[in-house]
Amino acid sequence: MDQKEEQLLIDLTSARGIAGNEDEVREVFKAYAKDFADDIFFDGLGSVVAKHGAGGGPKVFISGHMDEVGFMVTKITEKGFLEFQTIGGWWNQVMLSQQVEIKTMDGEIIHGVIGSKPPHVLSPEARKKPYEIKDMFIDIGASSEEEAKEWGIRPGDMVTPYTEYKRMNKTKFLLAKAWDNRVGTAVALRVLENLSKREHHNVLFAGSDVQEEVGLRGARTSTHLVNPDVAFALDTGTAGDTPGMTPKEADSVLGKGPQILIYDASMIPHKRLLNFVIKVAEELEIPFQYTVIAGGGTDAGQMHLTRDGVPSLAITVPVRYLHSHNTIIHEDDYLNTVRLVTEVVARLDNDALASLRDY
């Protein structure tokens, strides 16, 4: 991966953006897409779409999502600590003593850490139990409510994990916050760039949705706006290659290729589209892994229900430690996802679309 490609990943994961606060991520998307898109437009909630191509070919929509899991300030205490609400799914055991950033209305960044009672004052029974999220707080070093307000803190302010992007020990393992789902957004942008430089017989809409982590909301509005013939959600999936994991829980291995989602709780993928993607991967010898998400879903869950129904599929990048401050992907999985999606979209011409719809 060259420096330009890696810089895109750094820029996207460094951007702050919980659901409803995706502005920084959207600016990175727009800056990168402008050189490869014929047009860039938005739905009413702020999802962004870059269009490339014209003519009578199928309209193909590929989209990641911009929002990451994070928090929202709900109250400033008398002593200057912050109470907060989780935005997206969090496991309380990964939150304590983690650093965060609060972005004020004026764009100032305030550093903080998630705090709680120390274990020294807890009973032996209490120490054995996970600490309740409702009892956690954010310490920003303020000594009073008035001081926190002077710094610009208000209820409703966005709070995001603070983690610096790192290539781990000169390997292909990449650590950052928010791989879910800045890596899917990066894939959409790289496919846009690739197909802007080669002939293809369709109209590509490469985008990134808002508010996925709170109910796939942006996917509903963006897909309605694009009105595609075929849609792909580009997201992340669970890796199963760490100690204690069993194949029943997750069997994907970092470095073994993108995941093709054959089932999740929000969607049964379009079977002919699924077969089409698998055949492309096998023909080009692009490594991939099958995966199932029994208890969750992706934006494809809304994409496929849009208007009169859209053949849809989710293609995901395996990630370790999802929905935490520190998540890890493998460089080869990202690059092979870009390659697979590029080739799939390039082959989705009118004949391919007709075969999907030949009921």
C-alpha positions in Angstrom: 0.0 0.0 0.0 1.5 3.3 -1.0 1.6 6.4 1.1 -1.4 8.1 -0.6 -3.6 5.0 0.1 -2.5 4.8 3.7 -3.0 8.5 4.2 -6.7 8.1 3.2 -7.0 5.6 6.0 -5.3 7.8 8.5 -7.5 10.8 7.5 -10.7 8.8 7.8 -9.9 7.2 11.1 -8.6 10.4 12.6 -11.8 12.2 11.8 -14.4 12.4 14.6 -17.9 11.5 13.8 -20.7 9.8 15.9 -24.2 9.4 14.5 -25.6 12.8 13.6 -22.2 14.5 13.8 -20.4 13.2 10.7 -19.2 16.5 9.4 -15.4 15.8 9.7 -15.7 12.5 7.9 -17.9 14.0 5.2 -15.2 16.6 4.5 -12.6 14.0 4.1 -14.9 12.1 1.7 -15.6 15.2 -0.4 -11.9 16.2 -0.6 -10.9 12.8 -1.9 -13.9 12.2 -4.2 -13.8 15.5 -6.0 -11.1 14.5 -8.4 -12.9 11.3 -9.5 -16.6 12.2 -9.4 -18.9 13.8 -12.0 -21.1 15.0 -9.1 -21.3 14.9 -5.3 -24.6 15.2 -3.6 -26.3 14.6 -0.3 -29.5 13.3 1.2 -31.5 15.3 3.8 -29.7 13.7 6.7 -26.2 14.3 5.4 -25.3 11.0 3.7 -22.8 11.7 0.9 -22.8 10.2 -2.6 -20.3 10.6 -5.4 -21.5 9.8 -9.0 -19.4 8.6 -11.9 -20.5 7.6 -15.3 -23.5 8.2 -17.5 -25.6 6.4 -20.0 -28.1 3.5 -20.0 -26.2 1.1 -17.8 -27.3 -0.1 -14.4 -27.2 2.3 -11.4 -24.9 0.6 -8.9 -24.7 2.0 -5.4 -21.8 1.1 -3.1 -21.7 2.6 0.4 -20.0 2.5 3.7 -21.1 4.5 6.7 -19.5 7.5 8.3 -20.5 7.3 11.9 -18.5 5.6 14.6 -19.6 4.4 18.0 -19.1 7.1 20.6 -20.8 9.2 23.3 -22.8 12.4 23.8 -22.5 14.8 26.8 -25.8 14.9 28.7 -24.9 16.9 31.8 -22.1 18.8 33.5 -21.9 18.1 37.2 -21.4 20.8 39.9 -17.7 19.7 40.1 -17.1 19.8 36.4 -17.4 16.1 35.5 -19.4 15.1 32.4 -22.3 12.6 32.3 -22.8 11.0 29.0 -25.0 8.8 26.8 -23.6 6.0 24.6 -24.2 6.5 20.9 -24.1 3.0 19.3 -23.3 -0.3 20.9 -20.8 -0.3 23.7 -19.6 -3.1 26.0 -19.0 -1.5 29.4 -15.8 -3.6 30.0 -13.9 -1.8 27.2 -14.7 1.7 28.3 -13.1 2.4 31.7 -10.0 4.6 31.8 -10.1 5.2 28.0 -9.2 8.6 26.6 -11.8 10.6 24.7 -12.2 13.9 22.9 -15.2 16.2 23.3 -15.9 18.6 20.3 -17.6 21.8 21.3 -20.1 23.8 19.3 -17.3 26.2 18.4 -15.1 23.3 17.2 -12.7 23.2 20.1 -11.4 19.8 21.2 -11.4 19.0 24.9 -9.5 16.0 26.1 -10.9 13.7 28.7 -10.9 10.2 30.3 -13.7 7.9 31.3 -13.7 7.5 35.0 -15.4 5.6 37.8 -15.0 4.7 41.5 -11.6 3.0 42.0 -11.8 -0.8 42.8 -10.2 -0.1 46.2 -13.5 1.2 47.6 -15.7 -1.5 46.1 -16.8 -4.6 47.9 -15.3 -7.9 46.8 -18.7 -8.8 45.3 -18.9 -5.5 43.4 -15.4 -6.0 42.0 -16.5 -9.2 40.3 -19.3 -7.5 38.3 -18.9 -5.3 35.2 -19.1 -1.6 36.2 -22.4 0.0 35.1 -22.2 2.5 32.3 -24.7 4.8 34.1 -22.1 5.2 36.9 -19.3 6.2 34.7 -18.3 9.8 33.9 -15.8 11.8 31.9 -13.1 13.7 33.7 -11.8 16.7 31.7 -9.8 18.3 34.4 -12.3 21.0 35.2 -12.8 22.0 38.8 -16.4 23.2 38.4 -19.5 23.4 36.2 -18.7 27.0 35.4 -15.2 26.2 34.3 -16.4 23.4 32.0 -18.9 25.8 30.5 -16.2 28.4 30.0 -14.3 25.8 27.9 -17.4 25.6 25.7 -18.8 22.3 26.9 -22.6 21.9 26.4 -25.0 19.0 26.7 -25.3 17.4 23.2 -21.6 17.7 22.4 -20.0 14.8 20.6 -17.5 12.6 22.4 -15.3 10.2 20.4 -12.6 7.7 21.4 -9.0 9.1 21.3 -6.7 6.7 19.5 -3.8 7.3 17.1 -3.5 5.3 13.9 -0.6 2.9 14.0 0.9 0.3 11.8 1.7 -2.4 14.3 5.4 -3.1 14.6 6.1 -2.9 10.8 3.5 -5.5 10.0 0.3 -5.4 7.8 -1.8 -5.1 11.0 -3.3 -1.6 11.3 -4.6 -0.2 14.6 -7.0 2.7 14.8 -10.4 3.7 16.2 -13.4 3.7 14.0 -12.5 1.0 11.4 -16.2 0.5 11.8 -16.8 1.9 9.4 -14.1 4.2 8.0 -12.6 1.2 6.2 -15.9 0.7 4.2 -15.9 4.4 3.4 -12.3 4.1 2.2 -13.2 1.1 0.0 -16.0 3.1 -1.6 -13.6 6.0 -2.4 -10.9 3.7 -3.8 -13.4 1.9 -6.0 -14.6 5.3 -7.3 -11.1 6.2 -8.1 -10.4 2.9 -9.8 -13.5 3.0 -12.0 -13.0 6.7 -12.9 -9.8 5.5 -14.8 -11.3 2.6 -16.7 -14.3 1.9 -18.9 -17.4 0.5 -17.3 -20.9 0.1 -18.6 -22.9 1.4 -15.6 -23.4 4.5 -13.4 -21.5 4.2 -10.2 -22.8 5.9 -7.0 -20.1 5.6 -4.3 -21.2 6.9 -0.9 -21.1 6.8 2.9 -24.2 6.9 5.0 -25.0 8.7 8.3 -26.4 7.1 11.5 -25.8 3.4 10.8 -24.9 2.7 14.3 -28.2 3.8 15.7 -30.5 1.9 13.3 -29.3 1.9 9.6 -31.1 5.3 9.2 -29.0 7.0 6.6 -29.1 4.0 4.3 -32.8 4.3 4.0 -32.7 7.9 2.9 -29.6 7.7 0.7 -30.8 4.6 -1.2 -34.2 6.1 -1.8 -32.4 9.2 -3.2 -30.1 7.2 -5.5 -32.8 4.6 -6.5 -30.2 2.1 -7.6 -30.6 -1.2 -9.6 -28.1 -3.0 -7.4 -26.6 -2.0 -4.0 -23.7 -3.1 -1.8 -23.1 -2.2 1.8 -19.4 -2.0 2.6 -18.9 -2.6 6.3 -16.9 -4.5 8.9 -17.4 -8.0 10.4 -16.1 -9.9 13.4 -12.7 -11.6 13.3 -12.5 -15.0 15.0 -8.7 -15.4 15.2 -8.0 -14.3 18.7 -7.6 -16.5 21.8 -10.8 -17.9 23.2 -12.8 -17.5 20.0 -14.5 -20.6 18.6 -15.5 -21.2 15.0 -19.1 -21.2 16.1 -18.7 -17.6 17.3 -16.7 -16.3 14.4 -14.2 -18.1 12.0 -12.8 -15.2 9.9 -9.1 -14.7 10.0 -7.3 -11.4 9.5 -5.4 -11.5 6.2 -7.5 -14.2 4.6 -9.7 -11.8 2.6 -12.9 -9.8 2.7 -16.0 -11.4 4.2 -19.1 -12.1 2.0 -22.1 -12.0 4.2 -24.4 -14.9 3.5 -26.9 -14.1 6.3 -27.6 -11.5 9.0 -30.5 -10.5 11.2 -31.5 -7.6 8.9 -31.3 -9.3 5.4 -31.1 -12.5 3.5 -28.9 -11.5 0.5 -30.1 -11.6 -3.0 -29.0 -15.1 -4.0 -28.2 -14.4 -7.6 -26.2 -11.4 -6.7 -24.4 -13.4 -4.0 -23.5 -16.1 -6.6 -22.4 -13.4 -9.1 -19.9 -11.9 -6.5 -18.6 -15.4 -5.5 -18.0 -16.3 -9.2 -16.0 -13.0 -9.8 -13.9 -13.7 -6.7 -13.2 -17.3 -7.7 -12.4 -16.4 -11.3 -9.9 -13.7 -10.3 -8.6 -15.8 -7.4 -9.4 -13.0 -4.9 -9.4 -14.6 -1.4 -12.6 -14.2 0.5 -14.4 -15.6 3.6 -18.1 -16.5 4.2 -19.6 -15.0 7.3 -22.8 -14.8 9.2 -24.0 -12.1 11.6 -26.9 -13.7 13.5 -27.4 -10.8 15.9 -26.8 -7.7 13.9 -27.0 -6.2 10.4 -25.5 -3.7 7.9 -26.9 -0.9 5.8 -27.9 -3.6 3.2 -30.8 -4.3 5.6 -32.3 -1.0 4.5 -30.9 -0.9 1.0 -32.8 -4.0 -0.1 -36.1 -2.8 1.1 -36.0 0.6 -0.7 -38.8 1.4 -3.1 -39.8 -1.8 -5.0 -36.8 -3.8 -3.7 -33.1 -3.6 -4.6 -30.8 -6.7 -5.1 -28.3 -6.1 -2.3 -25.3 -7.7 -0.6 -22.9 -6.8 2.2 -19.2 -7.2 1.7 -17.2 -6.6 4.9 -13.6 -6.3 6.2 -12.9 -8.5 9.3 -11.9 -6.5 12.4 -10.6 -7.4 15.8 -12.1 -5.7 18.9 -15.1 -4.0 17.2 -16.9 -1.2 19.1 -13.9 -0.4 21.2 -11.2 2.3 21.3 -8.6 0.1 19.6 -9.5 -1.9 16.6 -7.3 -3.8 14.1 -7.6 -4.8 10.5 -5.2 -6.4 8.0 -3.9 -4.4 5.1 -4.4 -7.3 2.6 -8.1 -7.6 3.5 -8.7 -3.9 2.8 -6.8 -4.1 -0.6 -8.6 -7.3 -1.6 -11.9 -5.8 -0.7 -11.1 -2.8 -3.0 -10.1 -5.2 -5.8 -13.2 -7.4 -5.4 -15.7 -4.6 -5.3 -14.0 -2.8 -8.3 -14.2 -5.9 -10.5 -17.8 -6.7 -9.4 -19.0 -3.2 -10.2 -17.2 -3.2 -13.5 -19.0 -6.4 -14.6 -22.5 -5.3 -13.6 -23.7 -4.3 -17.1 -27.2 -4.6 -18.5 -26.8 -8.3 -19.3 -25.7 -9.0 -15.7 -28.6 -7.0 -14.4 -31.0 -8.9 -16.6 -29.7 -12.2 -15.2 -30.3 -11.0 -11.7 -33.9 -10.0 -12.5 -34.8 -13.0 -14.6 -37.5 -14.5 -12.3 
